[in-house]
Amino acid sequence: MLPADSPVVLAERVTKWYGPRRAVADVSFAIAPGEIVGLLGPNGSGKSTIFRMLTGYLVPTSGRIEIAGHDVVEDSLGVRRAISYVPEDAPLYDHMRVDEFLHFMAGIKGLHGPKARTAIDEAVDRLDLARVMRLTTGKLSRGFRQRVSIAQALLGDPKVLVLDEPTSGLDPHQVIAVRDLIQSLAGCHTVLLASHILPEIEKIASRVMILLDGVLLTSDALKDATRDQTLRLSVDASEEAVHGATKVVAGVREVVADPEGAGRFLVRAQRRPSVAAELVSVLVAAQIPVRELTELRPDLERVFLNLTRRLEAAA
């Protein structure tokens, strides 16, 4: 039995090559029970490759992966019992009715008779599928197809649920419904989801990992986003004057022109309660009128851009 404080998902120095092309490079991370973790990256960054290795569809070229204490290579059946996977554009048997499909998937997962009916009823209720149970899956809208895919993944009460682009192609109402569902799973299941849409994953996940060209740039982008603070400064002065005045403030890392307009600057600084007051003080002392000084909400986009710039500079 897995100790309570052990990670339910563990990847250690995982690398995957497709012939001469390296898709994933030396990736390591750990996910605790009950977490909702997002894997963020542009298309082609290696997200799906990582998911296929986690679920046993692909074998790592090197490195080690464990799911709920089971090694994906040495104990692939144990991994499959502990994890459920919903790939992007999850294939369904279009000739099957929804109820037939869910019973079929329950049987594959070893659920029969009353256990199967109970599991299916719970999934149907959770995904609000009662109205479509007698329809064939081929006649479902994309939103309902996604719900059916997630419903079958929940059968058998898996410890880990892996969702690849779960809101891709959905309309705004469907996106909200899927987002609420995923958030409701926190604590009961460990959820790992991939997306290339920054605002969406920021709303769902409690922790965000960023992947680019197969390289894991950070395993906690949200923490990185709050480590420093960014302030928007609007003044009646030249960039040279602003740099000269603000350079004496402890913790100020950089001051750059804000593309939104003349006289606007973005100040990135160490997070300290007195930074804003000290900035105003030195600007007033330098006879620079301050029109605005506000802290910007931390966002993944800024963290993502900063990390990718560093990667490009190191290349």
Secondary structure as a PSIPRED ss2 file (coil, helix, strand):
# PSIPRED VFORMAT (PSIPRED V4.0)

   1 M C   1.000  0.000  0.000
   2 L C   1.000  0.000  0.000
   3 P C   1.000  0.000  0.000
   4 A C   1.000  0.000  0.000
   5 D C   1.000  0.000  0.000
   6 S C   1.000  0.000  0.000
   7 P C   1.000  0.000  0.000
   8 V C   1.000  0.000  0.000
   9 V E   0.000  0.000  1.000
  10 L E   0.000  0.000  1.000
  11 A E   0.000  0.000  1.000
  12 E E   0.000  0.000  1.000
  13 R E   0.000  0.000  1.000
  14 V E   0.000  0.000  1.000
  15 T E   0.000  0.000  1.000
  16 K E   0.000  0.000  1.000
  17 W E   0.000  0.000  1.000
  18 Y E   0.000  0.000  1.000
  19 G C   1.000  0.000  0.000
  20 P C   1.000  0.000  0.000
  21 R E   0.000  0.000  1.000
  22 R E   0.000  0.000  1.000
  23 A E   0.000  0.000  1.000
  24 V E   0.000  0.000  1.000
  25 A E   0.000  0.000  1.000
  26 D E   0.000  0.000  1.000
  27 V E   0.000  0.000  1.000
  28 S E   0.000  0.000  1.000
  29 F E   0.000  0.000  1.000
  30 A E   0.000  0.000  1.000
  31 I E   0.000  0.000  1.000
  32 A C   1.000  0.000  0.000
  33 P C   1.000  0.000  0.000
  34 G C   1.000  0.000  0.000
  35 E C   1.000  0.000  0.000
  36 I E   0.000  0.000  1.000
  37 V E   0.000  0.000  1.000
  38 G E   0.000  0.000  1.000
  39 L E   0.000  0.000  1.000
  40 L E   0.000  0.000  1.000
  41 G C   1.000  0.000  0.000
  42 P C   1.000  0.000  0.000
  43 N C   1.000  0.000  0.000
  44 G C   1.000  0.000  0.000
  45 S C   1.000  0.000  0.000
  46 G C   1.000  0.000  0.000
  47 K H   0.000  1.000  0.000
  48 S H   0.000  1.000  0.000
  49 T H   0.000  1.000  0.000
  50 I H   0.000  1.000  0.000
  51 F H   0.000  1.000  0.000
  52 R H   0.000  1.000  0.000
  53 M H   0.000  1.000  0.000
  54 L H   0.000  1.000  0.000
  55 T C   1.000  0.000  0.000
  56 G C   1.000  0.000  0.000
  57 Y C   1.000  0.000  0.000
  58 L C   1.000  0.000  0.000
  59 V C   1.000  0.000  0.000
  60 P C   1.000  0.000  0.000
  61 T C   1.000  0.000  0.000
  62 S E   0.000  0.000  1.000
  63 G E   0.000  0.000  1.000
  64 R E   0.000  0.000  1.000
  65 I E   0.000  0.000  1.000
  66 E E   0.000  0.000  1.000
  67 I E   0.000  0.000  1.000
  68 A C   1.000  0.000  0.000
  69 G C   1.000  0.000  0.000
  70 H E   0.000  0.000  1.000
  71 D E   0.000  0.000  1.000
  72 V C   1.000  0.000  0.000
  73 V C   1.000  0.000  0.000
  74 E C   1.000  0.000  0.000
  75 D C   1.000  0.000  0.000
  76 S H   0.000  1.000  0.000
  77 L H   0.000  1.000  0.000
  78 G H   0.000  1.000  0.000
  79 V H   0.000  1.000  0.000
  80 R H   0.000  1.000  0.000
  81 R H   0.000  1.000  0.000
  82 A H   0.000  1.000  0.000
  83 I E   0.000  0.000  1.000
  84 S E   0.000  0.000  1.000
  85 Y E   0.000  0.000  1.000
  86 V E   0.000  0.000  1.000
  87 P C   1.000  0.000  0.000
  88 E C   1.000  0.000  0.000
  89 D C   1.000  0.000  0.000
  90 A C   1.000  0.000  0.000
  91 P C   1.000  0.000  0.000
  92 L C   1.000  0.000  0.000
  93 Y C   1.000  0.000  0.000
  94 D C   1.000  0.000  0.000
  95 H C   1.000  0.000  0.000
  96 M C   1.000  0.000  0.000
  97 R E   0.000  0.000  1.000
  98 V H   0.000  1.000  0.000
  99 D H   0.000  1.000  0.000
 100 E H   0.000  1.000  0.000
 101 F H   0.000  1.000  0.000
 102 L H   0.000  1.000  0.000
 103 H H   0.000  1.000  0.000
 104 F H   0.000  1.000  0.000
 105 M H   0.000  1.000  0.000
 106 A H   0.000  1.000  0.000
 107 G H   0.000  1.000  0.000
 108 I H   0.000  1.000  0.000
 109 K C   1.000  0.000  0.000
 110 G C   1.000  0.000  0.000
 111 L C   1.000  0.000  0.000
 112 H C   1.000  0.000  0.000
 113 G H   0.000  1.000  0.000
 114 P H   0.000  1.000  0.000
 115 K H   0.000  1.000  0.000
 116 A H   0.000  1.000  0.000
 117 R H   0.000  1.000  0.000
 118 T H   0.000  1.000  0.000
 119 A H   0.000  1.000  0.000
 120 I H   0.000  1.000  0.000
 121 D H   0.000  1.000  0.000
 122 E H   0.000  1.000  0.000
 123 A H   0.000  1.000  0.000
 124 V H   0.000  1.000  0.000
 125 D H   0.000  1.000  0.000
 126 R H   0.000  1.000  0.000
 127 L H   0.000  1.000  0.000
 128 D C   1.000  0.000  0.000
 129 L C   1.000  0.000  0.000
 130 A H   0.000  1.000  0.000
 131 R H   0.000  1.000  0.000
 132 V H   0.000  1.000  0.000
 133 M C   1.000  0.000  0.000
 134 R C   1.000  0.000  0.000
 135 L C   1.000  0.000  0.000
 136 T E   0.000  0.000  1.000
 137 T H   0.000  1.000  0.000
 138 G H   0.000  1.000  0.000
 139 K H   0.000  1.000  0.000
 140 L C   1.000  0.000  0.000
 141 S C   1.000  0.000  0.000
 142 R H   0.000  1.000  0.000
 143 G H   0.000  1.000  0.000
 144 F H   0.000  1.000  0.000
 145 R H   0.000  1.000  0.000
 146 Q H   0.000  1.000  0.000
 147 R H   0.000  1.000  0.000
 148 V H   0.000  1.000  0.000
 149 S H   0.000  1.000  0.000
 150 I H   0.000  1.000  0.000
 151 A H   0.000  1.000  0.000
 152 Q H   0.000  1.000  0.000
 153 A H   0.000  1.000  0.000
 154 L H   0.000  1.000  0.000
 155 L C   1.000  0.000  0.000
 156 G C   1.000  0.000  0.000
 157 D C   1.000  0.000  0.000
 158 P C   1.000  0.000  0.000
 159 K C   1.000  0.000  0.000
 160 V E   0.000  0.000  1.000
 161 L E   0.000  0.000  1.000
 162 V E   0.000  0.000  1.000
 163 L E   0.000  0.000  1.000
 164 D E   0.000  0.000  1.000
 165 E C   1.000  0.000  0.000
 166 P C   1.000  0.000  0.000
 167 T C   1.000  0.000  0.000
 168 S C   1.000  0.000  0.000
 169 G C   1.000  0.000  0.000
 170 L C   1.000  0.000  0.000
 171 D C   1.000  0.000  0.000
 172 P H   0.000  1.000  0.000
 173 H H   0.000  1.000  0.000
 174 Q H   0.000  1.000  0.000
 175 V H   0.000  1.000  0.000
 176 I H   0.000  1.000  0.000
 177 A H   0.000  1.000  0.000
 178 V H   0.000  1.000  0.000
 179 R H   0.000  1.000  0.000
 180 D H   0.000  1.000  0.000
 181 L H   0.000  1.000  0.000
 182 I H   0.000  1.000  0.000
 183 Q H   0.000  1.000  0.000
 184 S H   0.000  1.000  0.000
 185 L C   1.000  0.000  0.000
 186 A E   0.000  0.000  1.000
 187 G C   1.000  0.000  0.000
 188 C C   1.000  0.000  0.000
 189 H E   0.000  0.000  1.000
 190 T E   0.000  0.000  1.000
 191 V E   0.000  0.000  1.000
 192 L E   0.000  0.000  1.000
 193 L E   0.000  0.000  1.000
 194 A E   0.000  0.000  1.000
 195 S E   0.000  0.000  1.000
 196 H C   1.000  0.000  0.000
 197 I C   1.000  0.000  0.000
 198 L H   0.000  1.000  0.000
 199 P H   0.000  1.000  0.000
 200 E H   0.000  1.000  0.000
 201 I H   0.000  1.000  0.000
 202 E H   0.000  1.000  0.000
 203 K H   0.000  1.000  0.000
 204 I H   0.000  1.000  0.000
 205 A C   1.000  0.000  0.000
 206 S C   1.000  0.000  0.000
 207 R E   0.000  0.000  1.000
 208 V E   0.000  0.000  1.000
 209 M E   0.000  0.000  1.000
 210 I E   0.000  0.000  1.000
 211 L E   0.000  0.000  1.000
 212 L E   0.000  0.000  1.000
 213 D C   1.000  0.000  0.000
 214 G C   1.000  0.000  0.000
 215 V E   0.000  0.000  1.000
 216 L E   0.000  0.000  1.000
 217 L E   0.000  0.000  1.000
 218 T E   0.000  0.000  1.000
 219 S C   1.000  0.000  0.000
 220 D C   1.000  0.000  0.000
 221 A H   0.000  1.000  0.000
 222 L H   0.000  1.000  0.000
 223 K H   0.000  1.000  0.000
 224 D H   0.000  1.000  0.000
 225 A H   0.000  1.000  0.000
 226 T H   0.000  1.000  0.000
 227 R H   0.000  1.000  0.000
 228 D E   0.000  0.000  1.000
 229 Q E   0.000  0.000  1.000
 230 T E   0.000  0.000  1.000
 231 L E   0.000  0.000  1.000
 232 R E   0.000  0.000  1.000
 233 L E   0.000  0.000  1.000
 234 S E   0.000  0.000  1.000
 235 V E   0.000  0.000  1.000
 236 D C   1.000  0.000  0.000
 237 A C   1.000  0.000  0.000
 238 S C   1.000  0.000  0.000
 239 E H   0.000  1.000  0.000
 240 E H   0.000  1.000  0.000
 241 A H   0.000  1.000  0.000
 242 V H   0.000  1.000  0.000
 243 H H   0.000  1.000  0.000
 244 G H   0.000  1.000  0.000
 245 A H   0.000  1.000  0.000
 246 T H   0.000  1.000  0.000
 247 K C   1.000  0.000  0.000
 248 V C   1.000  0.000  0.000
 249 V C   1.000  0.000  0.000
 250 A C   1.000  0.000  0.000
 251 G C   1.000  0.000  0.000
 252 V E   0.000  0.000  1.000
 253 R E   0.000  0.000  1.000
 254 E E   0.000  0.000  1.000
 255 V E   0.000  0.000  1.000
 256 V E   0.000  0.000  1.000
 257 A E   0.000  0.000  1.000
 258 D C   1.000  0.000  0.000
 259 P C   1.000  0.000  0.000
 260 E C   1.000  0.000  0.000
 261 G C   1.000  0.000  0.000
 262 A C   1.000  0.000  0.000
 263 G C   1.000  0.000  0.000
 264 R E   0.000  0.000  1.000
 265 F E   0.000  0.000  1.000
 266 L E   0.000  0.000  1.000
 267 V E   0.000  0.000  1.000
 268 R E   0.000  0.000  1.000
 269 A E   0.000  0.000  1.000
 270 Q E   0.000  0.000  1.000
 271 R C   1.000  0.000  0.000
 272 R C   1.000  0.000  0.000
 273 P C   1.000  0.000  0.000
 274 S C   1.000  0.000  0.000
 275 V H   0.000  1.000  0.000
 276 A H   0.000  1.000  0.000
 277 A H   0.000  1.000  0.000
 278 E H   0.000  1.000  0.000
 279 L H   0.000  1.000  0.000
 280 V H   0.000  1.000  0.000
 281 S H   0.000  1.000  0.000
 282 V H   0.000  1.000  0.000
 283 L H   0.000  1.000  0.000
 284 V H   0.000  1.000  0.000
 285 A H   0.000  1.000  0.000
 286 A C   1.000  0.000  0.000
 287 Q C   1.000  0.000  0.000
 288 I C   1.000  0.000  0.000
 289 P C   1.000  0.000  0.000
 290 V E   0.000  0.000  1.000
 291 R E   0.000  0.000  1.000
 292 E E   0.000  0.000  1.000
 293 L E   0.000  0.000  1.000
 294 T E   0.000  0.000  1.000
 295 E E   0.000  0.000  1.000
 296 L E   0.000  0.000  1.000
 297 R C   1.000  0.000  0.000
 298 P C   1.000  0.000  0.000
 299 D C   1.000  0.000  0.000
 300 L H   0.000  1.000  0.000
 301 E H   0.000  1.000  0.000
 302 R H   0.000  1.000  0.000
 303 V H   0.000  1.000  0.000
 304 F H   0.000  1.000  0.000
 305 L H   0.000  1.000  0.000
 306 N H   0.000  1.000  0.000
 307 L H   0.000  1.000  0.000
 308 T H   0.000  1.000  0.000
 309 R H   0.000  1.000  0.000
 310 R H   0.000  1.000  0.000
 311 L H   0.000  1.000  0.000
 312 E H   0.000  1.000  0.000
 313 A H   0.000  1.000  0.000
 314 A H   0.000  1.000  0.000
 315 A C   1.000  0.000  0.000
